[in-house]
Amino acid sequence: MTDTNPAIRVEEDSADDDVSFRAQVLVGLIAADSGDVVSAEEVEVEALAWRKRMLVAMNRKERTGR
C-alpha cells in the first residue's frame, strides 16, 4: 500500500529532485572538465536566432491561421 501522507510525498519528491539535480551537476562537471562547453556569447547568439525563428513562425501562423 502506498503512503498517501502529503508530508511523506513531499519529502520523497524532494529527495528525487536532489538526486536528479546532483546527476545534472555531475554531467555538467564532466562536460566542463572535457572542454565540452559553450561560451555565453554563443548561447546568446543561438537564443536570438531561435527567438527570431519563433517570431516568424508565430506571425506566419497569425496570418494564415495554421
C-alpha positions in Angstrom: 0.0 0.0 0.0 1.3 3.4 -1.0 1.6 6.0 1.8 -0.6 9.0 0.9 0.6 11.2 3.7 1.3 14.6 1.9 4.4 15.3 4.1 6.0 12.0 3.2 5.2 12.5 -0.5 6.9 16.0 -0.4 9.9 14.5 1.3 10.2 11.8 -1.3 9.7 14.3 -4.2 12.4 16.5 -2.6 14.8 13.5 -2.4 14.1 12.6 -6.0 14.7 16.2 -7.0 18.0 16.3 -5.1 19.2 13.1 -6.8 18.2 14.5 -10.2 20.0 17.8 -9.6 23.2 16.1 -8.4 23.2 14.0 -11.6 22.8 17.0 -13.8 25.6 18.8 -12.0 27.8 15.8 -12.4 27.1 15.7 -16.2 28.0 19.4 -16.3 31.2 19.0 -14.4 32.3 16.1 -16.7 31.5 18.2 -19.8 33.4 21.2 -18.4 36.4 19.0 -17.5 36.5 17.6 -21.0 36.3 21.1 -22.6 32.8 20.5 -23.9 31.5 24.0 -23.1 29.7 26.8 -25.0 30.5 30.4 -24.4 27.9 32.8 -23.1 28.2 34.7 -26.3 27.4 31.6 -28.4 24.4 30.9 -26.2 23.1 34.4 -26.7 23.6 34.3 -30.5 21.7 30.9 -30.7 18.9 32.2 -28.4 18.5 35.3 -30.5 18.3 33.3 -33.7 15.7 30.9 -32.0 13.6 33.9 -30.9 13.6 35.3 -34.4 12.5 32.0 -35.9 9.7 31.7 -33.3 8.5 35.2 -34.1 8.5 34.5 -37.8 6.6 31.3 -37.2 4.1 33.0 -34.9 3.5 35.8 -37.4 3.0 33.3 -40.2 0.5 31.3 -38.1 -1.4 34.5 -37.3 -1.6 35.5 -41.0 -2.5 32.1 -42.3 -4.3 30.6 -39.4 -2.1 27.5 -39.4 
